[in-house]
Amino acid sequence: MASLSASNHVARVLSVANHVADVDAESRIATSWRRCLISHKLDPARQGPPQTLTEAEVRHVAEPMEGTIRLLTPELDDLARVLRDAGYCVNLADANATMLFSRLPGEADARMFMDWKIYTGSNFAEAFEGTNGLGTALAEQKPILVHRDEHFRAQWHMFSCAVAPLFDHAGRLAGAVNITSCREDLERAAHQLALAVTMEATRRMEGAIFRGHFRNAWIATVPGDGGSGLLAYDDDRRIVGACRSARALLGLTDGMIASGIDLSRYIKFDHHAARNADQIVELRRADGSPLGRAQIAPPLRARSSMRPPAPRRDAPVDRFDALHRLAGRDPGLIRSVKRLRSIGDHNLPVLLHGETGVGKDVFARAIHAGSNRSRNNYVALNCAAMPESLIDAELFGYEAGAFTGARRDGSKGLIVQADGGTLFLDEIGDMPIALQTRLLRVLENREVWPLGALKPLPVDIRLISATHRDLGRMAEQGAFRADLYFRLRGMEVRLPALRERADRDDVIHQIASEEAPNCSLSDEAWALLSAYPYPGNMRQLRHVLRLAGCTAEDGVITDADLDLPPFGGRTAEPDLEAAERATIVEALRKHGGRVTEAARALKLSRATLYRKIKQMKIETAQ
């Protein structure tokens, strides 16, 4: 619809109620407008902001969804990044249409949303705000696009909303994912595309909720006309859970699932073939007719038992075993390891690219272990950790008396120490330009000139370098030598961040078994570990679990044991944080340091209060 004045818009809404408007009388927008006028008794001309909760009220309302919000935050952040340039804000709301999570776009657009109170704490239920994406999608439990003047209230005509309802593991309405743009030039076709992106993201979020709840069950992805559904079953092949679409596909009810109905009453497949992790199997209906292909994922507890048995002592050991273990079940890493096997004994330089903490040094050591140089030295230097004035001497070495303070007998540089083996240069992007020139000469001539030497020393090294920087762009901008970049990049391997790995749950379980071998994880701890985005990647996860293993009581790690600082969320203003801290301290003082009683007085769960105590570093008497 074209942009209309407020009075014209009100007249149009009223004409829809009387079935005289030139719009499809059966359209969802028209139906919602009539619902707002007749059932909700709303005035389309009313001005004013939406109902907005205080920060304390938001915390109280959000508490039942804390685990869900943590779990979905990475996906919501990704959606916000994809839609940011189109001026969209991204919100997660509960089933009552209260926004509990917000990601605002760039500064200019963000100001508009702040002025109109479209952010965390605002309520957009259809019964209050009339036809709008969030409220109407929840009222009808269907995705919807509401473009500009399709809003019921005239004051919202500058906004365009696209919303997909969110359903939990049992198919119940849990909330909705909302995207809203304030761009006047946003065409409906582009908005329709944004809705499709949002619906796909919401489908992934529902899958994450389902898999998180049924992580100890087998999960089958069942094909259907309206998209795939998820079905959970136990070792005896009794159905223990089904998502909304699977329930509709198979006609399942809560009562049938609670009774432990047998899976074979609905679908049949070769269960023996599905005993290997994440297998694709052919499904048949109970009558034998084909149903399609399904992926079967085993429970997490079963995955460790599915690992191939250790090789017999008299059997040859695969020298690439360390690389395969690091790759896990991540498809991208598996492809990279396959390529690395093919160049294992070739003197081809390897460039590892990944965020800080992903384990670049560990991966480089595994490459060295899989090569024919494994019997010789593996020498590592972190270019970012070494002062610029010392890198030259450390890398190339020096002769006796080469400079004031030099050792009496000189020093072998790291390049010479790595002769016959592997030299690993971590954070190569931080190497000074002057040293880049000298390193390039070493790679070209296969010889090194120590400081003060009269002749070069021949060297035979394999170079593995690593960086978190974009060396290609740095080379284009003149911040890194382009000729050295192409020398280093014989083969580039991208190491994904922990939050990006397809087998992240497996990685977390493996590291937990290594860092806290005598402990188990509570359901709350696992939910928090599984949802956290890990800005520090593997290094952060190891430190968190190592500390949790030391502090856990009775061998059970709870969420209170996990030192995971807030990341990527909306940070509170310092005065609000101070006020919240003071409130918690006072409650603990009144109740003699007894956390359980303080939590009851503050109307918080005990786990939430423990987490806040740890985050705010509050001392307790217990």
N, C-alpha and C positions, 0 to 999 in steps of 0.2 A: 504494500500500500504506500502511496505517496505520503510525504509528511503533511500533516493537517494541523490547523490551529486547534487550540484546546476546545473551543466551543464547537467547532465542526466535528472534532473527534467524539465529543460527548453525544452529539446528535446522531452520529453514525452508530455508536454503541447502543443507544436507545432504539434506533430503527431495527437493529438486529434482534432485539428483544421482542419487537412487534412483527418480526418476519417480513419486513418490507425492504431491507437493505439489499443492495446488488452484490451480495456475496453468497457463497454456497451456504445455505441454511444448515446443512449437515456437517460443515467443516468443524474441526476440533476447536478452532479459535472462536467461531460463532457459538458453539455449544458452551464453551467456557465463559464467554461474555454473558450468556443468559444465566448460567449458573451463578455468576458473580452478582448479577442484578436481582435475581429471584430468590436464590437460596442464601447467599451471603449478605444481601441487602447493602451492597457497596455502592459508593458514589464515584463514577469515573472522573469527576472534576476535583475530587479531594486532593489537596496539596499536603506535603509534609514528608519527612523521612520515614523509613520503615522502623518497626520496633527493633531496638538494639539492646542486647544484654550488656551488663557491666562485665568487667574482666573476671570478677569472682563468680558471677553467674555462668559465664562461659566455661570456666574451669569445672564447675559442678555439672553442667549439662554435658560437657565433653568427656567426663570421666568414664562412662560406660564404653565409649568408643576409642579410648586412648590406644589400645592395642591395634585396632583397625587403622587408626590414623598413622601410627608408626609404620605399620606394614605397607600402607599405600603411598607414603610420602615420596619414595623414589619415582614411582610411576606418575604421581601428580606433578612432581618437579619436571620430569621429562615432557609432560604435556604442556606445561607452562612455557618451557623453552621453545617448543615447536610453534606455539601460537603467539609468542610474545610480540613478534614483529607486526602482527595484525591488530595489536592493541587489545588483546584479550586478557582479562583476569581469569584465574582458575580457582574454583571453590569446591570444597567437599562439605556437604550439608548432611545433617541427620534426617531421620524420617519425618521430623516436624518442620523441615525447611529452615532450620537455623544453621547458618554457615559456621563451621568449626575449624576450617582450614582455608587460608587464602594465599594466593600468589598473584601479586599485582604486576602489571606490565611496566613499561618504561616510565620515566618520571612524569612526562607531560600527561600521558593517559592515566597514570596512577592518581594524579591530583583530582581528576574527575570522579574516580571511584571513591576516593576519600571524602570529597565534598558531598556526594550523594549517599554516603554510608553503605556502600556495597563492599563489605569486608567481614572479617570474622566477628561473630556476635549478632549480625543482622538476620532478621527473620523475614522470609519472603513466601510464607504460606499463602496459597490462593485465597483463603478465607479472609486474609488481612490486606493483601496487596493486589488482589484481582489477578487476571490472567498475566502470568509471567512464566518464563521458562522453568525456573526451579519449582515454584508452587504448583503449576499445572502438571508438570511431569510427575510429581509425587502424588498429586490427586488422582491422576489417571494411571499411574504406574507404567508409563510408556515414554520413550524418548520423544522429545518435541523441539521444534524450532519456533521461536517467537521473534519476528523481525520488526523492530521499530514500532510503527503504529498499530501493530497487532496486540500490543500491551493494552490491558483494560484501562489503567489509569493514564490520563493524558501526559502526566509529568515524566513518564518513562519512555516517551516516544523516541528519544535519541539513542536508546540502547537496543542491542540485538543479543538474544540469549539462545544457547543451544544446550540441552540438558539430557543426560541419560540416567535413569534410576539405577541404583546399586542394590543388588540382592545378596544376602549372606549365604552361608554354606547350606542352609536348609530351605533356600528359596524365599525367605522372608525379606520384605522391604527393609533395607538398612539405612538408606539415605539416597543421595544423588550427587553426580559430578556435574558441575555447572561451569560453562564458559560464557563470558559476557564481553562484548566489545562496545565501545562508545564512538567508533569511527563512523562518521556520517556517510562516507563514500563506500561503505561495505555493501557489496551486492549480495542479493539473496543466494545466488549460486555459490559464491565463495563461503557464505555462512553455512550452506548445506554441506559443503565439503568439510568445514570445521566440525559440524555435528557428526559426520561419519568418523572423523579422527577421534572425537570424544567417545563415541560408542565403542570403538575398537579398544581404546585405552581402558574403558570401564569393564569391558569383557575380560581383559587381562587382570584387572584388579579383582574381579569376582573369582577368577581362577586362583589368584594368590590367596584369597581368603579361604577358599575351599581346600586347597592343598595344605595350607597352614593348619586348618582344623583337623584334617584327616591324614596328617603326615605319617601316622602309624598304620595306615590301611593301604591296600592296593587301590590304585586309581586308574579307571579306564576312561579314555576320551571317546565318547560315543557319537558317531555322526548322525545328523538329523536334518530335516528340511530347513529349519530355522537356524542352522549353525550347530556346532558340536556342543555336547553336554558332558558333564563330569559325573562319574559314578564311582563311589567308594565301596569296597567290599573287604571282608576279612579273609584269613587263611582258609576258612571253611567255605569260602565263596558265598557268604551271606551278605546281602546288601546292608551297609551301615550308614550310607548317606547318598544323596543325589542333589545336584543343583536344580535350579528352576527349570531349565530347558530339558534336562534328563527326566525330571518328574513328568513333564508334559509329554515327552516322547514315549515313555513307557507306561504312563498312567499310574505312577507311584504316589502314595499318600504317606503322611507321617505315621499313621497306624501300621501300614504295611512294612515300612522301614523299621519301626520299633519292634515289630514281631520277628525280625531277622529273616525276612523272606529270601528264598534261595535265588541266586543270580540266574541259574539255568532256566528258571521259569520265563525269562525274558530274552536272554541272549546266550549263545553258545560259541565257544572258541577253544582253540588248542591251548589250554592253560599251561602245559609243559613248555611250549614255545615262549610263553610270556614270563617265564621264570628268570630270564636274563633282563637286565635293567633296560627300561625304556624301549621295549620291543614293539614293532608294528605287527599286528595280527589281523586275520580276516574274521569278521564277526558274522554270525548267522542268527536269525530270529529263532524263537523256540520251535517254529514249524519247519525250520531248515532253510528258509529263503535267505538270500544274502542281504546283509544289512550295511556292509561297507567295511572300511579299514579303521582300526583303532590303535591308539598308542596306549600301552599298559606300563604304568610306572609303579615300581615296587615301593613298599614302605621304607622309610629311611633306615629303620633298624635292620632291614634285610639286605641293604646295599653292601654293608661290609662283608657279609657272608657270600656275596656274589663275586667278590674279587677273585681272580684266578689264583689257584694254589701256588704257594712258593715253590720255585724250581728245586728239583732234587739236587743234592750236593754234587752229584756226578754229572749233572746236566749243565751245558754251557749257559752262562748268565748273559742276558741281553745287556750290552754295554749302554744301550739307550734307555734302560729301565728308569733311571732317575728322571729323564725328560718326560717319559710317559706318565709317571706318577704326578709330575707337576702339571701336566696338561689335563689330567682328570677326564671329565666327560664334556669339557667345553669344546664345541665344534671348531672354533677358530684356532685354539691352541693345538688341537689334534692335527689340523691341517699343517700348522707351522712345524710341529715335531716331525711329521712325515717328510717335509722338505728338508729339515735339518738332518735327518737320517741320510738323505741322498747326498749331502755334501759333507758328511761326517769327517772324512779323511782328506778333504780338499782344503787348501789354505785360502779359504774365502772369508773375508772379514764379515762379521755379523753386527748389525746395529739393533739394539733392543730399545724399544720405545714404550714408555708407560709412566704412570703417575708415581710419585714418591710412595714407597712402601709396598709396591706390588711384588717385590722379590726379584729384581733384576740381577742382583749378585748371585742369588741361589740358582737362577736359570742359567747364568753364564757358567757357573761351576758345573752344572749338569751337561752343558754343551762340551766343556773341556773333558769331562769324564767319559763322554761318548766318542771322543776322537782318538786318533792314534798318538796323540800327544799326552795322554792321560798319565803316563809314567813320569813325565817331566813337570816342571813348576807351573803352578797357576799363581800369577802375581796380579794384585789388584791395587788401583789407586783411585780415590775419589777426588776428582778435580775441583769440586766445590768445597771440599773440606780442607784443602791444602792452600796455605797462603801463596799468592802469585809469585813472590820472591823465592819460594822454595821449590815450586813445581819443576823448574828447569833442572835443578841439581838432583832432585829425587828421580826424575824420569830419565835423564840422560847420563847422570853420574858425573864424576870429576876426578881429575888427577890430583896428586899431592901438591899442596901449595897453590891450587888454582885460585883461591880467594882467601881473604882474611877469615880465620875461624874454621877453615877446612880441616878435615882429619889429616893426620900426618901421613897415612898411607892411602889417602884418597877414598873413593866410594864407588862401588858398582851401582849404576842406575837400574831402575826397575826394568827397563827394556832389556838390558844385558842379563839381568837375573831371570828373565822369562825366556831366554834363548832355548829353543827346542820345545818350548811349551806355549802357554797362552798368557797374553797380557790383557787384563780387563780394565778399561778406563771408564769409570762411572761418572755420570754428569759431564760428559764430554762437551756439552754446550757451554759450560762455564770455563773452558780452557782459553787463556788469553790468545789473541790473534798471533802474536810473535811466536808463541810455542806451537801453534797450529802449523806454521810454516816449517818449523824444524821437524815436527812429527810427520808431515807430508814427505819431507826429504827421506826420512827413515823408511817409510813405506815404499817409496819409489826405488831407493838404492839398496835397501836391505842392509844398511850399515848405520852405526850411530857414532857421533863425535862427542865423547865426554868433554866437559869443560876443561880447558887447559891441555888437551891431548894433542899429540903431533900427528896422529894418524887415526883413521876410523876403525871401529871394531865391527866385523861382520856379525849379523844376527839373523836368526831364523825364528820368527814369532808368528803366532796366529793372534790377530787382534779382534777382541770383542769390545764394543763400546756401548754405552747406554746413556739415555737422556730422557727427561720429561718434557723437554722443549721441542718446538717444531723447527728442526734444523733446516728443512727445506726453505721455510719462510725466512729464517735467519740468513741463509745463504743469499736469497733474493734481495734482502735488505742490506747486505754487506756486513752483517754482524758475525758471520761465520764463513770461512773460506769455502767457496763452492767446490773447488777441486778436491779439497779434503773431504767434504761431505760425500761426494760420489766415490771416493776411495773407501770410506768407512761403510758405505751402504752396498756391500756386496750382496747381502741379503738382509732385509729389514723384517723384524719380528715385533708385532704389537702385542704387548702383554696387557690384557684387559684389567680394569679396576675390579676389585672384589665385588662391588655392587653390580657390575656388568656381566659377571660370569654366569653361564647357563647352569653350572653345577655348584652354585654358591652354597646351598645347604650342605652338600657333601663336604665342601672345603671347611665349613664351620665345624662340622662333626669331627673331621679328621684332626683339625687343629685343637679342638677341645680334648680329644683323646690323647694328644701329645702334651698339651700344657697343663691339663687337669685330669690325669689318668685315673685318679681315685675318686672322681666326683661324677655325679649325674646332673643333668639339667632339668629344672622344673619347667612346666609348660609356659609359665610367664617369662622365664629367662630365655627359653627357646624363641618365643614370639618376638621378644625384644632383639635378640641376636639376629634373627632372620630378617627383621624389618630395617635394621639400622643401615645407613648408607656408607659407613666406614670411609671417611675422608683420608684416614691414615692407612687404609688397605690392610694387607696381611700383617704388617708390623703392628698396627694398632690392635687388630684382633688377637694376636698372640699375647700382647701385654695385658689386654683386658682379661683374657681367660687365665693367664698365669696368676694375676692378682686375685681373680675370683676363686681359683683353686686353693689359694692360701686363706681366704677369708670365709669360705663356705662352712656352714655348720652342719654336722652330721652327714657330710659328704654330698650335700645337695646344693647346687648353685641356684640361687633365686635371683630375681631381677634386681634386688637390693644389693647384690654382690657385684653387679656389672657397672663398672665406671665408664659409662658412655655419655659424654657431654652432649648437650643439644647441638644439632647440626642441621642447617638448612631450614630451620623453623623461624617463625617471627619472634624476635627477641623482645623482651619487655623493656620498658624504659627503666633507667637506673633507680628512680625514686619508687617505682612500683615494685621492683625487685627487692629493694630495701624494706619496703612496707610488708611485703609477703614474708621476708625473712624474720622481721621483727614479730609478726603475728605467730609464726611457727615457734620461735624461741619462747615467746610468752606462754603459749599453750603447753609447751614441754615443761616450763618452769612450774606452771600451775599444777601439773599432774606428776610432778616429781620425776620427770624424765621418762615416764612410761609412754612409749610410742603408741601403743594400742589405744590407750585412753585419750591421748592427744589427738590421734587421727579421728576418733569418734566425735570429739568436740569440734574439730575443724570440718567435719563431714567429708573427710577424705578416706580413701582406702589405705590400709596400712602400707601396702607396697608403694603407693604413690607418695606417702609421707616419707618413707625410708629413702626413696629416690631423691626427693627434694632435700632431705637432710644431707645426703651425700653430695649433691650438686652444689649446695650452698655452704658446705663444710661447717655444719653446725655440730657442736659438741653435745653429746647426750650423757646423762648420768649412768646409763646402762652400759 
